[in-house]
Amino acid sequence: MIRDKLLSTLRGYPQGLPSTALAEQVDVICRAESVAAIEAILLLSPEVRRDGGRWKLSAESRTMRILSAIDAYADASGRRIFRAASALANLPPSEHPTEAELATVIASSGGRYEFMPNGMIKRIQ
């Protein structure tokens, strides 16, 4: 859950944020161990890179754009189970994945989502 908050916060700051500022943005008390935990999460996240003391999102890949759309829909709707088509409706038609691609993207979500055989996505966390 904290990982999702970190990534969505970084989406709003394309210039990036230092670790302590990022901790403040996600309402984490800025103690050394809290900041270290945030840095560990970010180091293990392939979507994020460190650049000059700031954490920034890497150039958005197709997979990241699809996951971002799913995250945004899940957050906005508050639903735990939803149609993949509804979550991807804001993407341009050229960006819509095939069912096989979507299954691969969901598998790369770090266990946040599960792709169900009926075209539905289940939010795990």
N, C-alpha and C positions, 0 to 999 in steps of 0.2 A: 504494500500500500504506500509506503514512504517513497519507494522507487517511482511509482506513478506520479506522486506529487512533485518529486524532483524534476522529472522529465517534463511535466506540463508547465512547471515554473520556468524552466530553461527555454521552453518554446516562446515564452513571452519576452525573453531577453536575448535577442540574437547576438549582442555584443558579449554575452556571457556574464557570469557572476563568480566572485571568489567564494570559497567554501563557507565562510562565516555569514556572508550576506545571503547565500542560498539557504543556510540553516534558518536564518531569521524569516525568510520568505515563506518557508514551510512550517513555521511555528514550532521550531525545535529550540530548546534552550541551548545557547552557545557555550557549551562546556567542551573541554578538549576531547573527551571520549565521544561526545555526540558528533562533533565535527569530523573526528576520525572515522566514525561509523558511516557518515554521509560520504566521505571520500572513498571508503572501501566499496560502497554500493556503486558509486559512479565509476570507479576504476574497473569494475566488473561488468559495466553496462556498455555494450558495443556502440550504442547510439551517441555516446558522450566522449569528448576528448578534452584534455587540459591544454590550454594555450595561454602562456604568459601569466600564470597564476589564476586564471579564470576557467571555469567549466563552461563548455559550449557544446551545443548539439553538433554532431558531425553533419556533413552535407546530407540532406535527406535523400535516402534511397527510395525506391518504389515500395519496398517492404515497410520502411518507416512511415511513408505517407499513408499506406493502407492501415497500419496499426494506429496511427494518429487519428484517422477517421473513426476507427472502431472505438478507441479510447474516448474521443469526444462524444460519440453517440451514447456510449455506456454511461458516461458521467452526466450528460444532459438528460437522458431519459430515466436514469436511476434503476433501470431494469437489469436483472441478472441473466435473463434469457431473452434474446431478441433475434430478429431475422437479419441475416448477413446483408441482404439487399437494402434494408433500411439503414444499416450502419454505413454502407458505402454509397448511399444516394448523393452525398455532397461531392463525391469524386467525379471528375470528368469521365465520360464513357470510355475514353481511351485508357484510363487508369484502372478500370474494373478488372479484377483478377478472374481467372478461370477457377473452377471449383478445386482443382488440384493445387493451383498456386495459393489459393486462400487457405487450404489445409496446411501448406508449408509455412505460410506467414503466421498462422495461428500457432503452429508448433514452435515457431521462433519467438513467441511472446513471453517466454520465460515462465510458463505455467499460469499466466494470468487469464487465459481464455481456453476454451475447448470448442472445437468445431464438431457439430453434431451432424449426423447423416441426413437430416431433413432440411439442411440449409440454414440452421439456426446456430447461433454462437452463445455459449454459456460463459458468463464471467465467473471465474473461480474465486478470485480474491476480492 
